[in-house]
Amino acid sequence: MTFETKLKQWTTLGLGTVLMTGALAGCSESATPSNETPAEVAQPDSAETPDTSAAEPAAVAGEGESGMGGEGEGGEGEGGVSIEAAYTDPVVYKSAVAVAMAHVLAARDAFAEGEKEAAAEMYAHPVSEVLFDMEPVFQAQGVADFTDLFTDTSAAVFADESQDQINARTDAILKALDAAAAKAPATDKSEGYVSARVVADQINRASAMYRAALETDRYEPYLDGYGFYQTAEKKFTENEAAIKADNADGAAAIRKALTALSSAYPTALRPDSMTGDTSAISVANSEVLLSLSE
């Protein structure tokens, strides 16, 4: 299916304009990555433009959610993903998949809380933020296009489908994302090495988005951060044994950071009072990055 065909379909759902402008929930006002070449590990968090002298994640040059880097294979996609690196680096590749997953988990839980508009937008947003830019990479890895799963689920929210129906659609998306992640580029690095850095990328993003959420009363930055935290928790739980085997100190630092984030993101609904300890979150995030540095 061509881009033009998809856009026509989205326009009938009222999604075409926002997908083209990148104006979907949460990602249009977050921190902006730089265009530096990514290194191996995520850099310590900063709500402003990051210090590129620090270590950076393979997935992002900077933090927060949206990126303003170049387009196509030579630069970064909107989600701050280095598309060129994704062809050969499994950390970059899997981190891009994780960004899409974060939106889906946040969308599912927002829908359960009655936030239908935010949920619909969050289901659709990964298409414009990550999946379009990653499409040639997925093709190179033998991954069939699955973007319709996202847009169909977004439309289903507006069509007043039940929670069980939306959950089933969400499960199908998560299955497709797991299948895409399983086709990541080959590497001589261990499973624990790769998984730890994907989790670190999500922790770094969740930390940045919490600080961004404190600066506004808008719901979307909080929901973005909630999704990143949930994905970090999910991926760490799934790969904890491998991460511990590769780097026990790194696993301990990750668990500490996730504990700090759990207080910042108690539910998909933004709390009336934002009581997360930003200092503890920042310190824990930095400890993760240091524990994974080489």
C-alpha positions in Angstrom: 0.0 0.0 0.0 1.4 3.4 -1.0 1.7 6.4 1.3 -0.9 8.2 -0.8 -3.4 5.3 -0.5 -2.9 5.2 3.3 -3.2 9.0 3.6 -6.6 8.8 1.8 -7.8 6.2 4.2 -6.6 8.2 7.2 -8.2 11.3 5.9 -11.6 9.5 5.9 -11.0 8.8 9.5 -10.1 12.4 10.3 -6.4 11.5 10.8 -4.8 12.6 7.6 -4.1 16.2 8.6 -2.6 15.4 12.0 -0.5 12.6 10.7 1.0 14.9 8.0 1.6 17.7 10.5 2.9 15.5 13.3 0.4 17.2 15.6 -0.8 14.0 17.4 -0.7 13.8 21.1 2.3 14.4 23.1 5.2 14.4 20.7 5.0 17.8 19.2 6.3 19.7 22.2 8.9 17.5 23.7 12.7 17.7 24.0 14.6 17.9 20.7 17.4 15.5 20.0 20.6 16.8 18.4 21.9 15.6 15.1 25.1 14.1 16.5 26.0 10.5 15.6 24.6 8.2 18.4 27.0 6.3 20.6 26.3 3.1 22.6 24.5 4.3 25.7 21.8 6.9 26.5 23.0 10.2 27.7 22.1 11.7 31.1 18.8 13.4 31.0 18.2 17.1 30.5 15.0 18.9 29.7 16.9 21.2 27.4 19.0 20.5 24.3 21.4 17.8 25.5 25.1 18.0 26.0 26.4 16.0 23.1 29.7 15.4 24.8 28.0 12.9 27.1 27.3 9.3 26.2 24.1 8.9 24.0 21.8 6.0 23.4 22.1 4.0 20.1 18.5 4.9 19.5 18.5 8.7 20.1 20.8 11.6 20.0 19.2 13.3 23.0 16.0 12.6 24.8 12.4 13.3 25.1 10.1 12.0 22.4 10.0 13.9 19.2 13.1 14.5 17.1 13.8 17.3 14.6 16.6 15.5 12.8 17.0 14.8 9.1 14.6 12.6 7.2 15.2 9.3 5.6 18.2 7.0 6.0 20.7 9.7 6.5 19.2 11.3 9.6 16.8 10.9 12.4 13.1 10.2 12.2 10.6 12.3 14.1 10.9 10.0 17.1 14.5 10.7 17.5 15.6 7.4 15.9 18.7 7.2 13.9 17.3 5.5 10.8 20.7 4.9 9.2 22.0 3.2 12.3 18.9 1.0 12.6 20.0 -1.0 9.5 22.9 -2.5 11.4 22.5 -1.7 15.1 19.9 -3.9 17.0 19.8 -1.5 19.9 18.7 1.3 17.6 16.3 -1.0 15.7 14.7 -2.4 18.9 14.5 1.0 20.5 12.5 2.3 17.5 10.1 -0.6 18.0 9.9 0.2 21.7 8.9 3.8 21.0 6.0 2.5 19.0 5.1 0.0 21.8 5.2 2.8 24.4 2.5 4.7 22.5 0.3 1.6 22.3 0.6 0.7 26.0 -0.3 4.3 26.9 -3.2 4.3 24.4 -4.6 1.1 25.8 -4.5 2.3 29.4 -5.8 5.8 28.5 -8.8 4.2 26.8 -9.5 2.1 29.9 -9.5 5.4 31.9 -12.1 6.9 29.5 -9.6 9.2 27.7 -10.8 8.2 24.2 -9.4 11.1 22.2 -6.0 10.8 23.7 -6.1 7.0 23.2 -7.1 7.3 19.5 -4.3 9.8 18.9 -1.7 7.7 20.7 -2.6 4.6 18.6 -2.1 6.5 15.4 0.9 8.5 16.2 3.7 5.9 15.9 2.9 5.7 12.2 4.0 9.2 11.5 6.7 9.3 14.3 8.5 6.1 13.8 7.1 3.5 11.4 7.2 5.6 8.2 10.9 6.3 8.7 11.6 2.7 9.7 9.7 1.2 6.8 12.7 0.7 4.5 14.6 -0.8 7.5 11.8 -3.2 8.2 11.6 -4.2 4.6 15.4 -4.9 4.6 14.8 -7.2 7.6 11.8 -9.0 6.0 9.1 -7.4 8.2 5.8 -6.9 6.4 4.0 -3.6 6.8 1.8 -3.6 9.9 0.9 0.1 10.1 -2.8 -0.6 9.4 -3.1 -2.2 12.8 -2.4 1.1 14.4 -4.7 3.2 12.3 -7.5 0.7 12.4 -7.3 0.6 16.2 -7.4 4.4 16.3 -10.5 4.4 14.2 -12.0 1.7 16.4 -11.7 3.9 19.4 -13.8 6.6 17.7 -16.2 3.8 16.6 -16.9 3.1 20.3 -15.6 -0.4 20.4 -15.5 -2.1 23.8 -12.5 -2.4 26.1 -12.3 -6.1 25.3 -12.2 -5.3 21.6 -9.6 -2.6 22.0 -7.5 -4.9 24.1 -7.7 -7.6 21.4 -6.5 -5.1 18.8 -3.8 -3.9 21.2 -2.6 -7.5 21.7 -2.4 -7.9 17.9 -0.2 -4.7 17.6 2.0 -5.9 20.4 2.4 -9.3 18.7 3.4 -7.5 15.5 5.9 -5.3 17.3 7.4 -8.3 19.0 7.7 -10.1 15.6 9.4 -7.0 14.1 11.8 -6.8 17.1 12.7 -10.5 16.6 14.1 -9.6 13.2 16.6 -7.0 14.4 20.0 -6.9 12.7 22.4 -9.5 13.8 25.1 -8.6 16.4 27.9 -10.2 18.3 26.6 -8.5 21.5 24.7 -10.5 24.0 20.9 -10.5 24.4 21.4 -8.9 27.8 23.7 -6.2 26.4 21.1 -5.2 23.8 18.1 -5.4 26.1 19.6 -3.3 28.8 20.3 -0.5 26.4 16.8 -0.6 24.9 15.4 -0.4 28.5 17.8 2.5 29.3 16.5 4.4 26.2 12.9 4.1 27.5 13.9 5.1 31.0 15.8 8.1 29.6 12.7 9.2 27.6 10.3 8.7 30.6 12.6 10.8 32.8 12.6 13.6 30.3 8.9 13.6 29.7 8.2 13.8 33.4 10.2 17.0 33.6 8.4 18.2 30.5 5.0 17.4 32.1 5.9 19.4 35.2 6.2 22.5 33.0 2.6 22.3 31.6 -0.8 21.2 32.6 -1.3 19.4 29.3 -2.1 15.7 29.6 0.0 14.4 26.6 3.5 14.8 27.9 2.6 12.8 31.0 0.9 10.1 28.9 4.0 9.9 26.7 6.2 9.4 29.7 3.8 6.9 31.2 4.1 4.8 28.0 7.9 4.9 28.0 7.9 3.9 31.7 5.5 1.0 31.0 7.6 -0.2 28.1 10.8 0.0 30.1 9.1 -2.0 32.9 7.8 -4.6 30.4 11.1 -5.0 28.5 13.1 -5.3 31.7 10.7 -7.9 33.1 11.0 -9.9 29.9 14.8 -9.8 29.8 15.8 -9.4 33.4 17.7 -12.7 33.6 19.7 -12.0 30.5 20.5 -8.4 31.6 21.6 -9.6 35.0 23.8 -12.2 33.4 25.5 -9.6 31.3 25.7 -6.8 33.8 24.4 -7.3 37.3 25.2 -3.7 38.3 23.3 -2.5 35.3 20.3 -4.6 36.2 20.2 -3.2 39.7 20.5 0.4 38.4 17.6 -0.2 36.0 15.4 -1.6 38.8 16.2 1.4 41.0 15.2 3.8 38.1 12.0 1.9 37.4 11.1 2.1 41.1 11.6 5.9 41.0 9.5 6.2 37.8 6.7 4.1 39.3 6.0 6.9 41.8 6.0 9.4 39.0 3.6 7.5 36.7 1.1 5.7 39.0 -1.6 5.4 36.4 -2.3 6.5 32.8 -4.3 9.4 34.2 -2.3 12.4 35.1 -2.5 12.9 38.9 -3.9 16.2 40.2 -0.6 16.5 42.1 2.7 15.5 40.4 4.6 14.1 43.3 7.4 12.2 41.5 10.9 12.9 42.9 12.6 14.5 39.9 16.0 14.5 41.6 15.7 10.8 42.4 14.6 10.1 38.9 17.4 12.0 37.3 20.0 10.4 39.6 18.7 7.0 39.0 18.6 7.6 35.2 22.2 8.7 35.3 23.2 5.7 37.3 21.7 3.5 34.6 23.6 5.2 31.9 26.9 5.0 33.9 26.4 1.3 34.6 26.0 0.6 30.9 28.9 2.8 29.7 32.0 1.1 28.3 
